Structure formats: structure tokens, C-alpha cells
Amino acid sequence: MTPRNLDSHLKPLEKAGDVKLKKVLSDRSRTAVEITQKGAQETGKYFRLLRELLNGV
């Protein structure tokens, strides 16, 4: 995965409020990604649904 590709996946999550992106100053460009409470809840819902689907197979 390239940095540009990763950015294209993270931007919609940031717009939805699921993650926070923060530029970090260092010797090269870096971005820190932090999951928000909303993002953690949405991820939990996704895994519960996935577990239900897999258990039903």
C-alpha cells in the first residue's frame, strides 16, 4: 500500500468522524492516526455483524 493509497482510505474515515489524522513533524512527513470513540463503536458493530454472519454459515 502506498502513502497515497492509504490516504485515500483514511480521508473518508476522517470525514465520517471515525478517525483523527494529525501531521507529525519529524525528519520526514508522517501522519498519526487515532481512532475516535465513534470509530471504535462502529468497528465493534462491524465485528459483531461479521461474527454473526460467520456463525450462521
Contacts in CASP RR format, 6 or more apart in sequence:
PFRMAT RR
TARGET T0000
AUTHOR 0000-0000-0000
METHOD contacts of the structure
MODEL  1
MTPRNLDSHLKPLEKAGDVKLKKVLSDRSRTAVEITQKGAQETGKYFRLL
RELLNGV
7 31 0 8 1.000
10 19 0 8 1.000
10 21 0 8 1.000
10 31 0 8 1.000
10 33 0 8 1.000
11 21 0 8 1.000
13 19 0 8 1.000
13 39 0 8 1.000
14 20 0 8 1.000
14 21 0 8 1.000
17 36 0 8 1.000
17 38 0 8 1.000
17 39 0 8 1.000
18 35 0 8 1.000
18 36 0 8 1.000
18 38 0 8 1.000
18 39 0 8 1.000
18 42 0 8 1.000
18 43 0 8 1.000
19 33 0 8 1.000
19 34 0 8 1.000
19 35 0 8 1.000
19 36 0 8 1.000
19 39 0 8 1.000
20 33 0 8 1.000
20 34 0 8 1.000
20 36 0 8 1.000
21 31 0 8 1.000
21 32 0 8 1.000
21 33 0 8 1.000
22 31 0 8 1.000
22 32 0 8 1.000
22 34 0 8 1.000
23 29 0 8 1.000
23 30 0 8 1.000
23 31 0 8 1.000
23 32 0 8 1.000
24 30 0 8 1.000
24 31 0 8 1.000
24 32 0 8 1.000
35 43 0 8 1.000
END
